[in-house]
Amino acid sequence: MYIGIILTILTGLFFLIGIYALKNIKNRESTSLFTIALAFIVMAGLLIFDLLPEILETKKLYLLIPIIVGFLTLIILDKLIPHHHHEHSDKHCDKHDHDLHLNHIGTVTILALAIHNMIEGLTLYSLTLNSVKSGLLMMIGISLHNIPLGFQIGNSLKNKKYNKFLIFLLCISSFLGALIIILFGSLNHTIISILLALTFGMLLYILIFELFNEIKGALKKRETIYGIILGIVILIITFMI
């Protein structure tokens, strides 16, 4: 139980690396690319070698439903996160309005990610109860993905008290998901299987439409190659444990 709690807390703390630590790194684009490539390999390994075999082992066709629900849930949450850019002319742009716009984007992003991470925390904790190795792989993949997201948030938010509260909420959102399981007690095998399928659908969406979408145009860059190589090494070490 304690390992699951620790893993959910760690995933949230990785947002702080992106929000604060990456500001002091000169080549932030390369760092983000490296972490995304690494997360892509780790999550792909989790899906193919851990979650998929466990789902297939149940031989329950109804698990296709939570897979689809998990996939569609992230599509809906993704729609809540604005992807447009605030285009303006330097001569006519009001800096105050521009800062408010960026702050709005950061706020909406945090709220959407908090909901997303609460669900991930719930499934991560449940997955860890079933298999510590699978939980560790999922934690690594989520955490590495949270670093560039934190960097995006850090660039949008201004230093205000309520923004610090939002960042705190984001960092504990995964733990809040685990807390739901803790408060309502252990889950039976059927519910765990459903959560595994839900996790599979969610991670499949992240793998294809977020992680791969970020690296597909930079597959030949050395940062991507290094991230892929390190991801493979992590998978090999993890499966040897």
N, C-alpha and C positions, 0 to 999 in steps of 0.2 A: 504493500500500500504506500509506504513512504517513498519508494523509488518513483512511483507514478506521480506523486505530489511534487517531488523534486524536478522531474522532467517537465511538468507543466509550468512550473515557476521559471525554469531556465529558458523555455521558449519565449516567454514574455520579456525577459531581460535582454535578449538579443536585439530587440527593438532599440534599446538604449545605445547599442554599439553604432547603429546606423544614424540615430538622432544626434548623438554627441561625438563619438569617437571618430567617425568618418570625416567630420568637419576639419580635422587636423591632418588628413591624408591628402597629399598633393594630387596623385592620380586616382581620383575617386571613381572614374568611369571604369578603369581597368579592375579595380578592387571589386566593384559591383558585378562586373562580368564574370570574374573568377568565382565569386560566391554563388552566383546563379547557376553556372555550369556545374559546380560541385553539388549544389542542391538537386539539380536535374538528375544526375547519376544516382545519388542516394535514394531519391524518391522513386526512380524507375526500378531500382533494386528492391525496394520495399514492396512495390506493387507486384512485380513479377515473381519474386522468390518467396515472399511471405504472405501477403494478403490474398492473392489470387489462389494459391494452393489451398489455403484454409477455407476459402469460400467454396471452391470446387469440391472439397472433401465433404461438405455438408450435403451435397446433391439435392439442394433445395432450389427449385426454379423461382420461387417467390422472392428470393434474395435479389433478383434482377430489379425489383421495385425500389428497394432502398438505394441501390446503386444509381438508378436513374434519378431518384429524389436528391441524393447527395450531389450529383452532377448539376441538376437544375437549380439547386439551392445556391450554389456558387455563381451560376449565371445571373440569378436575380441579385445577389449581393454585389456582383461585379458591376451591374447596371447602376447601383447606388454610388459608385465611385466615379467621379467625373474624369474623363480622359482628354477633354478639350484643353486647349491652351489659350491663355489670355493674350491675344495679339493686340498690339498697340503701337503707336508711333512715339518715339522717344520725345518728340517735340511737343506733343499734345497730351501725353499721358500724365495723369495725376498720380503721383507716387503713393499718396495715402489710399486712394481707391484701389490701386494695384495691390498694395499690401493687404487690404481687406479681402480682396478676391483670393489671394494666395492662402490667407488664413482660413477662409471659408472652405477651400478645397481640402486643406489639412484637417479641418474639423470633421467634415463629412467622411473623409477617408478613415479617420480614427474610429468614428462611430460604426462604420460598416465593418472595419477590420475587427473591432471588439466583438461584434456579434459572430463574425466568422471564427475568430479564435476561441470564443467560448464553446462553440460546437466542436472545434478541433481539440480543445482541452478535454472535453467530455469523452471524445473518441480515443484520444491519446491515453488518457487514464485507464479507460476500459481495455484498450489494447495491451497496455503494460501489465495489467492484472492477468491477462491471458498469456503474454509472452514478453519478457523483459527485453529480449533481443529485438523484437519487432517494434516495441515502444521506443527503444534507443534509436533505431533507424529513422522512425517517424520524427522523433525529436530533433535529430540532426538536420533532416530535410526541411522541417518547418523553421527551425532556428536560422539556418543559412538563408532561407527565403525572406525572413523577417529583417535581415540586415539592410538590404537595399530598400525595402519598404520604409524602414525607419529613417533612412537617408532622405527619401522623398518627403516624408512628414516633417523632418527637421528643417528642410529648405522652405517649407510652406508656413509653418507656425512661427509666430512672433512670441517673444518672451512675456507672456501674461500669466496671471495666477490661474485662470480657468483652463488655460492650455496645459499647464503643469498637471492639473487634475485629470484632464483627458489623457495625457501621456501615462499617468499612474493607472488609470482605468484600463488602458490598452495593455499595459505590462502585466496586470493581474487577471486579464480576461480569460486566459487559458486555465489558470488556477480556479477561477470561478466555475468553469465547466467541470473540472474535477470535483469541486465541492458539491455539485449537484449529485454526483454518484455517491459521494461519501455520506451525505445527509439522507439519501433515500435507500442506502444499503446496497448490498451486492446484487448483481444481476444474474438471471438464469442464462442458460446456454443459448436459448433462442434469441433473447435480447442482445446478447454479445455478438451473435452471428449477424444480426441486423445492423448493429453498430459497425461491425467490420465491413459489411457491404456498403454502408453509408460512407465510411471513411474511404473506401476504394473509389467510390464515385467522386468524392470531393478531391482526392489527390490526383485522380485521373484528369480532372479539369485543370487543376493547378499545373500538372506536368505538361499538358498539351498547350493550353491557351495562355499560360503565364510564363513558365520557365522556358519551354522550347521556343515560344514566340520571341523571347528576349535574346536567345543565343543563335537562332537559326541563321541570322545574317552575319554572324561573327564566328562561325565554326572553325575558320582557319587561323584565327587570332591566337597568339600564344597563351593569353590569359584563359581563354576557353579551353584550350588543350590541357593546360596545367590543371584546371579545375576538374576536367573529365578524368585525367589520370589519378589525381588525388581521390576523387570519388570512388573510382574502381578499387584503389588501395584500401579505402575505408570499408568498402563492401567485403573485400576478401578477409580483412582482419576481423570484421564483425561476425562473419559466418564461420570463422575458425574458433570463435569463443565458445 
